[in-house]
Amino acid sequence: MPQPLRTSQGWLCQKQGCLLRLESPDHARSGWGEAAALEGDTAALAAAIARCTPESGTTMPRAALEALLPKLPEVLAFAIGAALAELDGMIGPIWLPPPPAALLLPAGEEALGALERHLNAAGANEAAPLCCKWKVAASPDPLERQVLEQLLERLPADARLRLDANGGWSRATATAWAKRLAEEPRLEWLEQPLEPFDLEGHEALARLLPVALDESLQRRPELRQRWPGWQVRRPSQEGDPRPLLAALAGGAGVPVPPLVFSTAFETGIGQRWLGHLAALQARQGDAPAPGLAPGWLPGTGLGRRDPEEVWEAAAR
């Protein structure tokens, strides 16, 4: 990553993952995927990859690979499903450009400077109302409360603000913030204010103001079908993307509850998918700005949209 990102869980300075290329039997077409694990056991991911890798000089039948997908880690199932979708022509060679993304502000007082720089650079050329996402629960609470007031003073009247605690608040702290912001018209939601398994606490907060779940959906996937509020969804963490692609591309729409797509800090291979899915969602109505983390993505060639260039950069 070009710069470290601080959250309530610490610093995110680097991450590991795997890139995947599948070829058609005649070697005329390629499909690309990425296993971009945010966290977890990389050894287990490597073992799962070994299960899908044919012995030297052999190929794995398509049916055998498809049968493996439900048994694999979700990040690897995404990589394989993405590659198969590209091989089958479900996606590409034309990839939709992503819609305007939320501005990811750094934690603490640095958020103020980042906002000022953005406002000065954008001027009157902002294509859409500004949406900011600020990482909270990473600095002392009294300091963050002061920064909040300064951010609210500087945000344009038509801007939107998301506060992402990454599960770092106690119930008491989250409730205090919720009471302060309950009548703030620019607040879009509190994102993952409490630890992932505190469903009761999140439900109580949701009675005061909008609450979006993120890490809770990763720890308890069944909540993707139950949580009625906003859901921050990371396609690269949720398995085979083909059903979601088909629903969006076919005009079926994204079912209730409402979703916002977000990055897991993928390379350009995963980012192509995220941007394309967010663009399909935006075509269907008033979709929220996706969380693409502009300015925080991999550099040195890994962020390119050409998969061949990403592949070569990863091999260096």
N, C-alpha and C positions, 0 to 999 in steps of 0.2 A: 504494500500500500504506500502511496506517496507521502502520507503523513499519518501519524497514529491518531486513533479515535478513542476518546475517554468516555466511558459510561459508568454507571453505578457498579458494574461488575469488574472494573479495572480498565486497563489499556488494551486496545486491539491494535497491535503493531504489524502483525503478519498472520497469514493463514495458509493452510495447505489444502490441496485438492488434486484432482486428477482430470486430465483431458482424454477424450475418447474419440476415435475415428472408426467408423464402420464403412466397409466397402461393399458394393454390390458384387454378385458372383463374377460379373464380367469386368470388374474393376473400372467401370465407366463412370460410376457415381459414388460420392462420399456423403456420409452423414456425420455430423459432429455433435458431441455432447460434453458435459462437464459435471463432475461430482464435486460440488463446492461446499463441503461440510463446514458449517459455522463452528462446530465444536464436536467433540466425541473422540472415539478411539480410532485413530488412523490405521492401526494394525488390523482392526476388524474390517475396515473398509478395504484394505489391501487383500485380506483373505477372501472377501466377497468378490473382489475383482478377479482373483485367481479362479474362482468357481466359474466365471463367465469367459475365461480366456482359453481358447482351444490350444491343444498341444502344437508344437512347431510343425509346420507343413500340413496342418489339417484346418478345417473350417467347422464352425458350429452351425447346425441347421437353424433356420429362422424359428421354427416351431419350438425348438429346445430353448432358445434365447427368450422367446415370449413367455414360456412356461416358468422361467426363472424369476421374472420381474416381481411378482407379488412376494417372493421370499427374500428379496434383497433389501439392503438399507435404502431408505427413500431417496437419498441423494444419488445413489448409483442407479436406481430405477429411473430417476429423472434423466440422467445422462444417456442411458440406453434408449429410453423412450424418445428423447429428443433426436437422437441420431437416426432412429428408425423412421420417425416422422419426416425428417429431411430426405432420407432415402426414398420414401414413398411419395414424395411430392406434396405432403400435407402442408408444408411450410417452405418458404423460399422458392426460387432464388431471390425473389423480391421480398425484402423485410421492411415492414412499416417502421418509420421513424417514431421514437417515443414521444408522447405528449409532454408539455412542460411539467417539470418535476418539482417537488418540494425542495426548498433550500435547507440543507442540513447544517444547523448551527453547532459549533463546538460547545462543550460543556463550560460552565462557569462564566466568568466575566468576559472571556474571549468571544462569547456570543455577541456582545455589543459591537465590538470592532468588526466582526464578520458581517453583521447586519448593515452597519454603516457603509462598509466597502461595497456591498451589493447594491444598496440604494443609490450610492453615488455613481456606480458604474452603469446601472440600469437607466437612471434618469426617467425620462418620459417614454422610454422605449420598451417598457415591460409589456410583454405580449399578453399576459393574463394576470389577474390579481395575484399578488405575492402570497405564497404559502410557505411558512417556516416550520421546521421541526427542530426543537431544542432539546438536547440531552440534559436531563435533570437528575437529581439524587446522586450526583458525582462530587459535589462540593458541599461545605457546611450549609445546612438549611437556611439560617438567617441570611447568609450571603446570596443564596439563590433567590430568596424572596425579594431582596433588594434589586437584583438583576432583573427579575420578572417585571417589577414596576417600571424600570427604565426601558425594557423592551416594549412594554405596552405604550409608553409615551412616544416611542419612535416608530412603531408599526403604523403603516397607512391604515386609514379607516376601513378600506375594503380588503385588508389582508386577512389571512387565516393563520392560526397558531396551533401547533400540536406540541404537547409536552410528553417526552418519552423518558420514563423513569427506569425502564428495563428491569422492573420488579424490585426496585431498590427502596421504596418507601414503606414505612409502617402504616397501619390503618389510621393512626392518629394524624400522622403527617399528611397522608393523602387526603384525609377528610378536611384538614385545614386548608389545603390548596383548593380543594373542590369548592368549599364555601366561598373562598375569595373569587373564584373564577366562574361560579354558577351563572352569573348575570353578564359575563363578558361576551359580547356578540362575536368577537373575532376568534374565540376558542373553538377549534374544530373537535378536539377530543383530548383526553388524557390517555396515553398509550402505556399499557402494562404497568399501572402504578404499583401493584402489589406483587408478591412472590407468585409464581405460576400456579400453585395449587390452591390459592385462596379464592375460590370461586364465590363464596359467600360475601367476602369483602368487596370483590369487584361488583357483585350484584347490588350491594348497598350503595356504592359510589355511583353506579349507573342510574340510580334514582335521583341523583343530584345534578348530573351533567353527562354528556356523552363519554363513554369509555370504550377504548379499542383494546382488544387482546392480541398479543403477539406470542411471547414465549409460552403462555398457557396453551396455545394451539399446537405448539411443538411438543410439549410434555404430555398433553392430553388431546390427541387428535379427534376424539369423539366430540369435543366442544365445537369443532368446525360445523357440526350439524345442529348444535344446541344454542350457541351464544347468539342472542338476537341483535346485539349491537355491532359496532364496527369490528371487522377482522382484518388484521395486517397479515397478508398472505405472501409467502415467499415460495413461488413455484419451484425453484430449484431444490427446495427442502421437502417437497410433498409428493415425490414419486412421479410416475409416468405422466407427462404433461399432455398427452394426446386427448384424453377426455375433455380437459379444460379448453384446449385449443379448438376442438370440434364444437363445443358449446358456444364459444365466443365467435368463431368464424361463421357458424351457421345461423347466427342471429338469435339463438335461444336465450342469450343474456346470461348474466351471472345470477344465480338464485339468491333470494333473501337468505341470510343477512347480507348487508352491504359489505363489499370487499374493497381493499386498497392493496395494490401490488407493491412489493418492496424487495430490495436487493439483499442478497447474502454476500455482497462484495465479490461477485463473480468476475471472471475475465470477460473479454469481449464475446466469447462463445456463449456464455450464459446470459450476458447482457443483451444479446440479440433477441433471445427468447423473451426476456422480461419486458424489453421495450415493445416488442411486437404484441404481446398479450395486453399490455397497458393501452396500446393504441387501439386494439380491437374493442376493449372495454370503453374507451373514450368515444368511439363511434356510436355507441348505443345509448348515450345520454349524458347526464351531468355526473360524470365519474370524478372522484377526488384525484388530486395530483398524486402520481405515484411516487414512491420513495426510492429514487434511483441514485441517491447520494452523489450528485454531481460534485466533482472536485476531490472525492475521497476514494476513487476506484483505482485498480492496479495500473501502474505505469510501465515504462520500459517495454512497450510493445504488447504487453499482456492485455491491455484495454482496447486493442484494435478490433474493428468489426469483421475484418477478414480472418476467417479461422486458420488459414494457412500461416498468416503472420503471427497469430497467437501461438500456434503450434511451434513455430520456429523460435519465438521468443522464450517459450517454456523450456526448450531444449538447450538453451545457452547456459 
